C-alpha cells in the first residue's frame, strides 16, 4: 500500500526530478509534488513524496530525516491526511 511523505526544509531550488532520484534510493517512488506559491510559482520549501510501500516510506524517513540536501537538513515524516476545509484561498465556483 502506498505511503505519502512530507518533506520539509526543502531548498527553494529543489526539483521534482532531484527528489525522485534521492528517494528512489529507499524504494519505488510513485509520485513527487513540490508545493509552489500560486502567485509566483516559487517553491514553498516543502514537497510530498509517495512511496509504493509503507516499509519503503519508513526506510526513506530513516535515511533522509536530517539528511543534508542543498545545504539544508531535510525534515521527513509521514504526511498527515488533509483536513476538510484546510485549503487556504479556496475558490468554489457554482
C-alpha positions in Angstrom: 0.0 0.0 0.0 1.3 3.4 -0.9 2.6 5.8 1.7 2.9 9.6 1.4 5.8 11.5 3.0 6.1 15.2 3.9 9.5 16.6 3.1 10.2 19.9 4.8 13.0 22.4 5.0 13.5 22.0 1.3 15.7 24.3 -0.7 13.6 26.6 -2.9 15.7 25.4 -5.9 15.0 21.7 -5.4 13.2 20.0 -8.3 10.9 17.0 -8.5 13.5 15.1 -10.5 16.1 15.6 -7.8 13.7 14.4 -5.1 12.7 11.4 -7.2 16.4 10.4 -7.6 17.1 10.9 -3.9 14.1 9.0 -2.6 14.5 6.2 -5.1 17.4 5.1 -3.0 14.9 3.9 -0.4 12.5 2.2 -2.8 10.0 2.8 -5.6 8.8 6.4 -5.8 5.3 6.7 -7.4 4.9 10.5 -7.2 6.7 13.7 -6.2 5.0 17.0 -5.8 7.0 20.2 -4.9 4.4 22.6 -3.5 4.6 26.1 -5.1 3.1 29.5 -4.5 0.1 30.3 -6.6 1.1 33.9 -7.3 4.7 33.5 -8.5 5.3 29.7 -8.9 8.2 29.6 -6.4 8.7 26.6 -4.2 7.1 26.9 -0.7 10.0 24.9 0.7 8.2 21.5 1.1 7.1 18.6 -1.0 5.2 15.4 -0.9 6.8 12.1 -2.0 4.7 9.0 -2.4 6.4 5.6 -2.0 4.9 2.4 -3.2 5.1 0.6 0.1 4.8 1.6 3.8 8.2 -0.1 4.5 9.9 1.9 1.9 8.5 5.1 3.3 9.8 4.2 6.8 13.2 3.4 5.2 13.2 6.8 3.5 12.4 8.5 6.8 15.3 6.8 8.5 17.6 7.6 5.6 16.7 11.2 4.8 15.3 12.8 8.0 18.0 15.4 8.8 19.9 14.5 5.6 21.8 17.4 4.2 20.3 18.3 0.8 21.3 21.5 -1.0 22.9 22.6 2.3 19.7 22.2 4.3 18.7 19.4 6.7 15.6 17.8 5.4 12.7 17.1 7.7 11.0 13.9 6.5 7.9 12.4 8.1 4.7 10.6 7.3 2.2 13.0 5.7 -0.9 13.8 7.7 -4.3 13.5 5.9 -5.6 16.8 4.7 -8.4 18.1 7.0 -11.7 19.2 5.5 -11.7 22.9 4.8 -7.9 23.3 5.3 -7.3 24.7 1.8 -6.4 28.4 2.0 -7.8 30.7 -0.7 -10.1 28.0 -2.0 -12.4 29.3 -4.7 -15.7 27.4 -5.0 -17.5 28.0 -8.3 -21.2 27.5 -8.6 
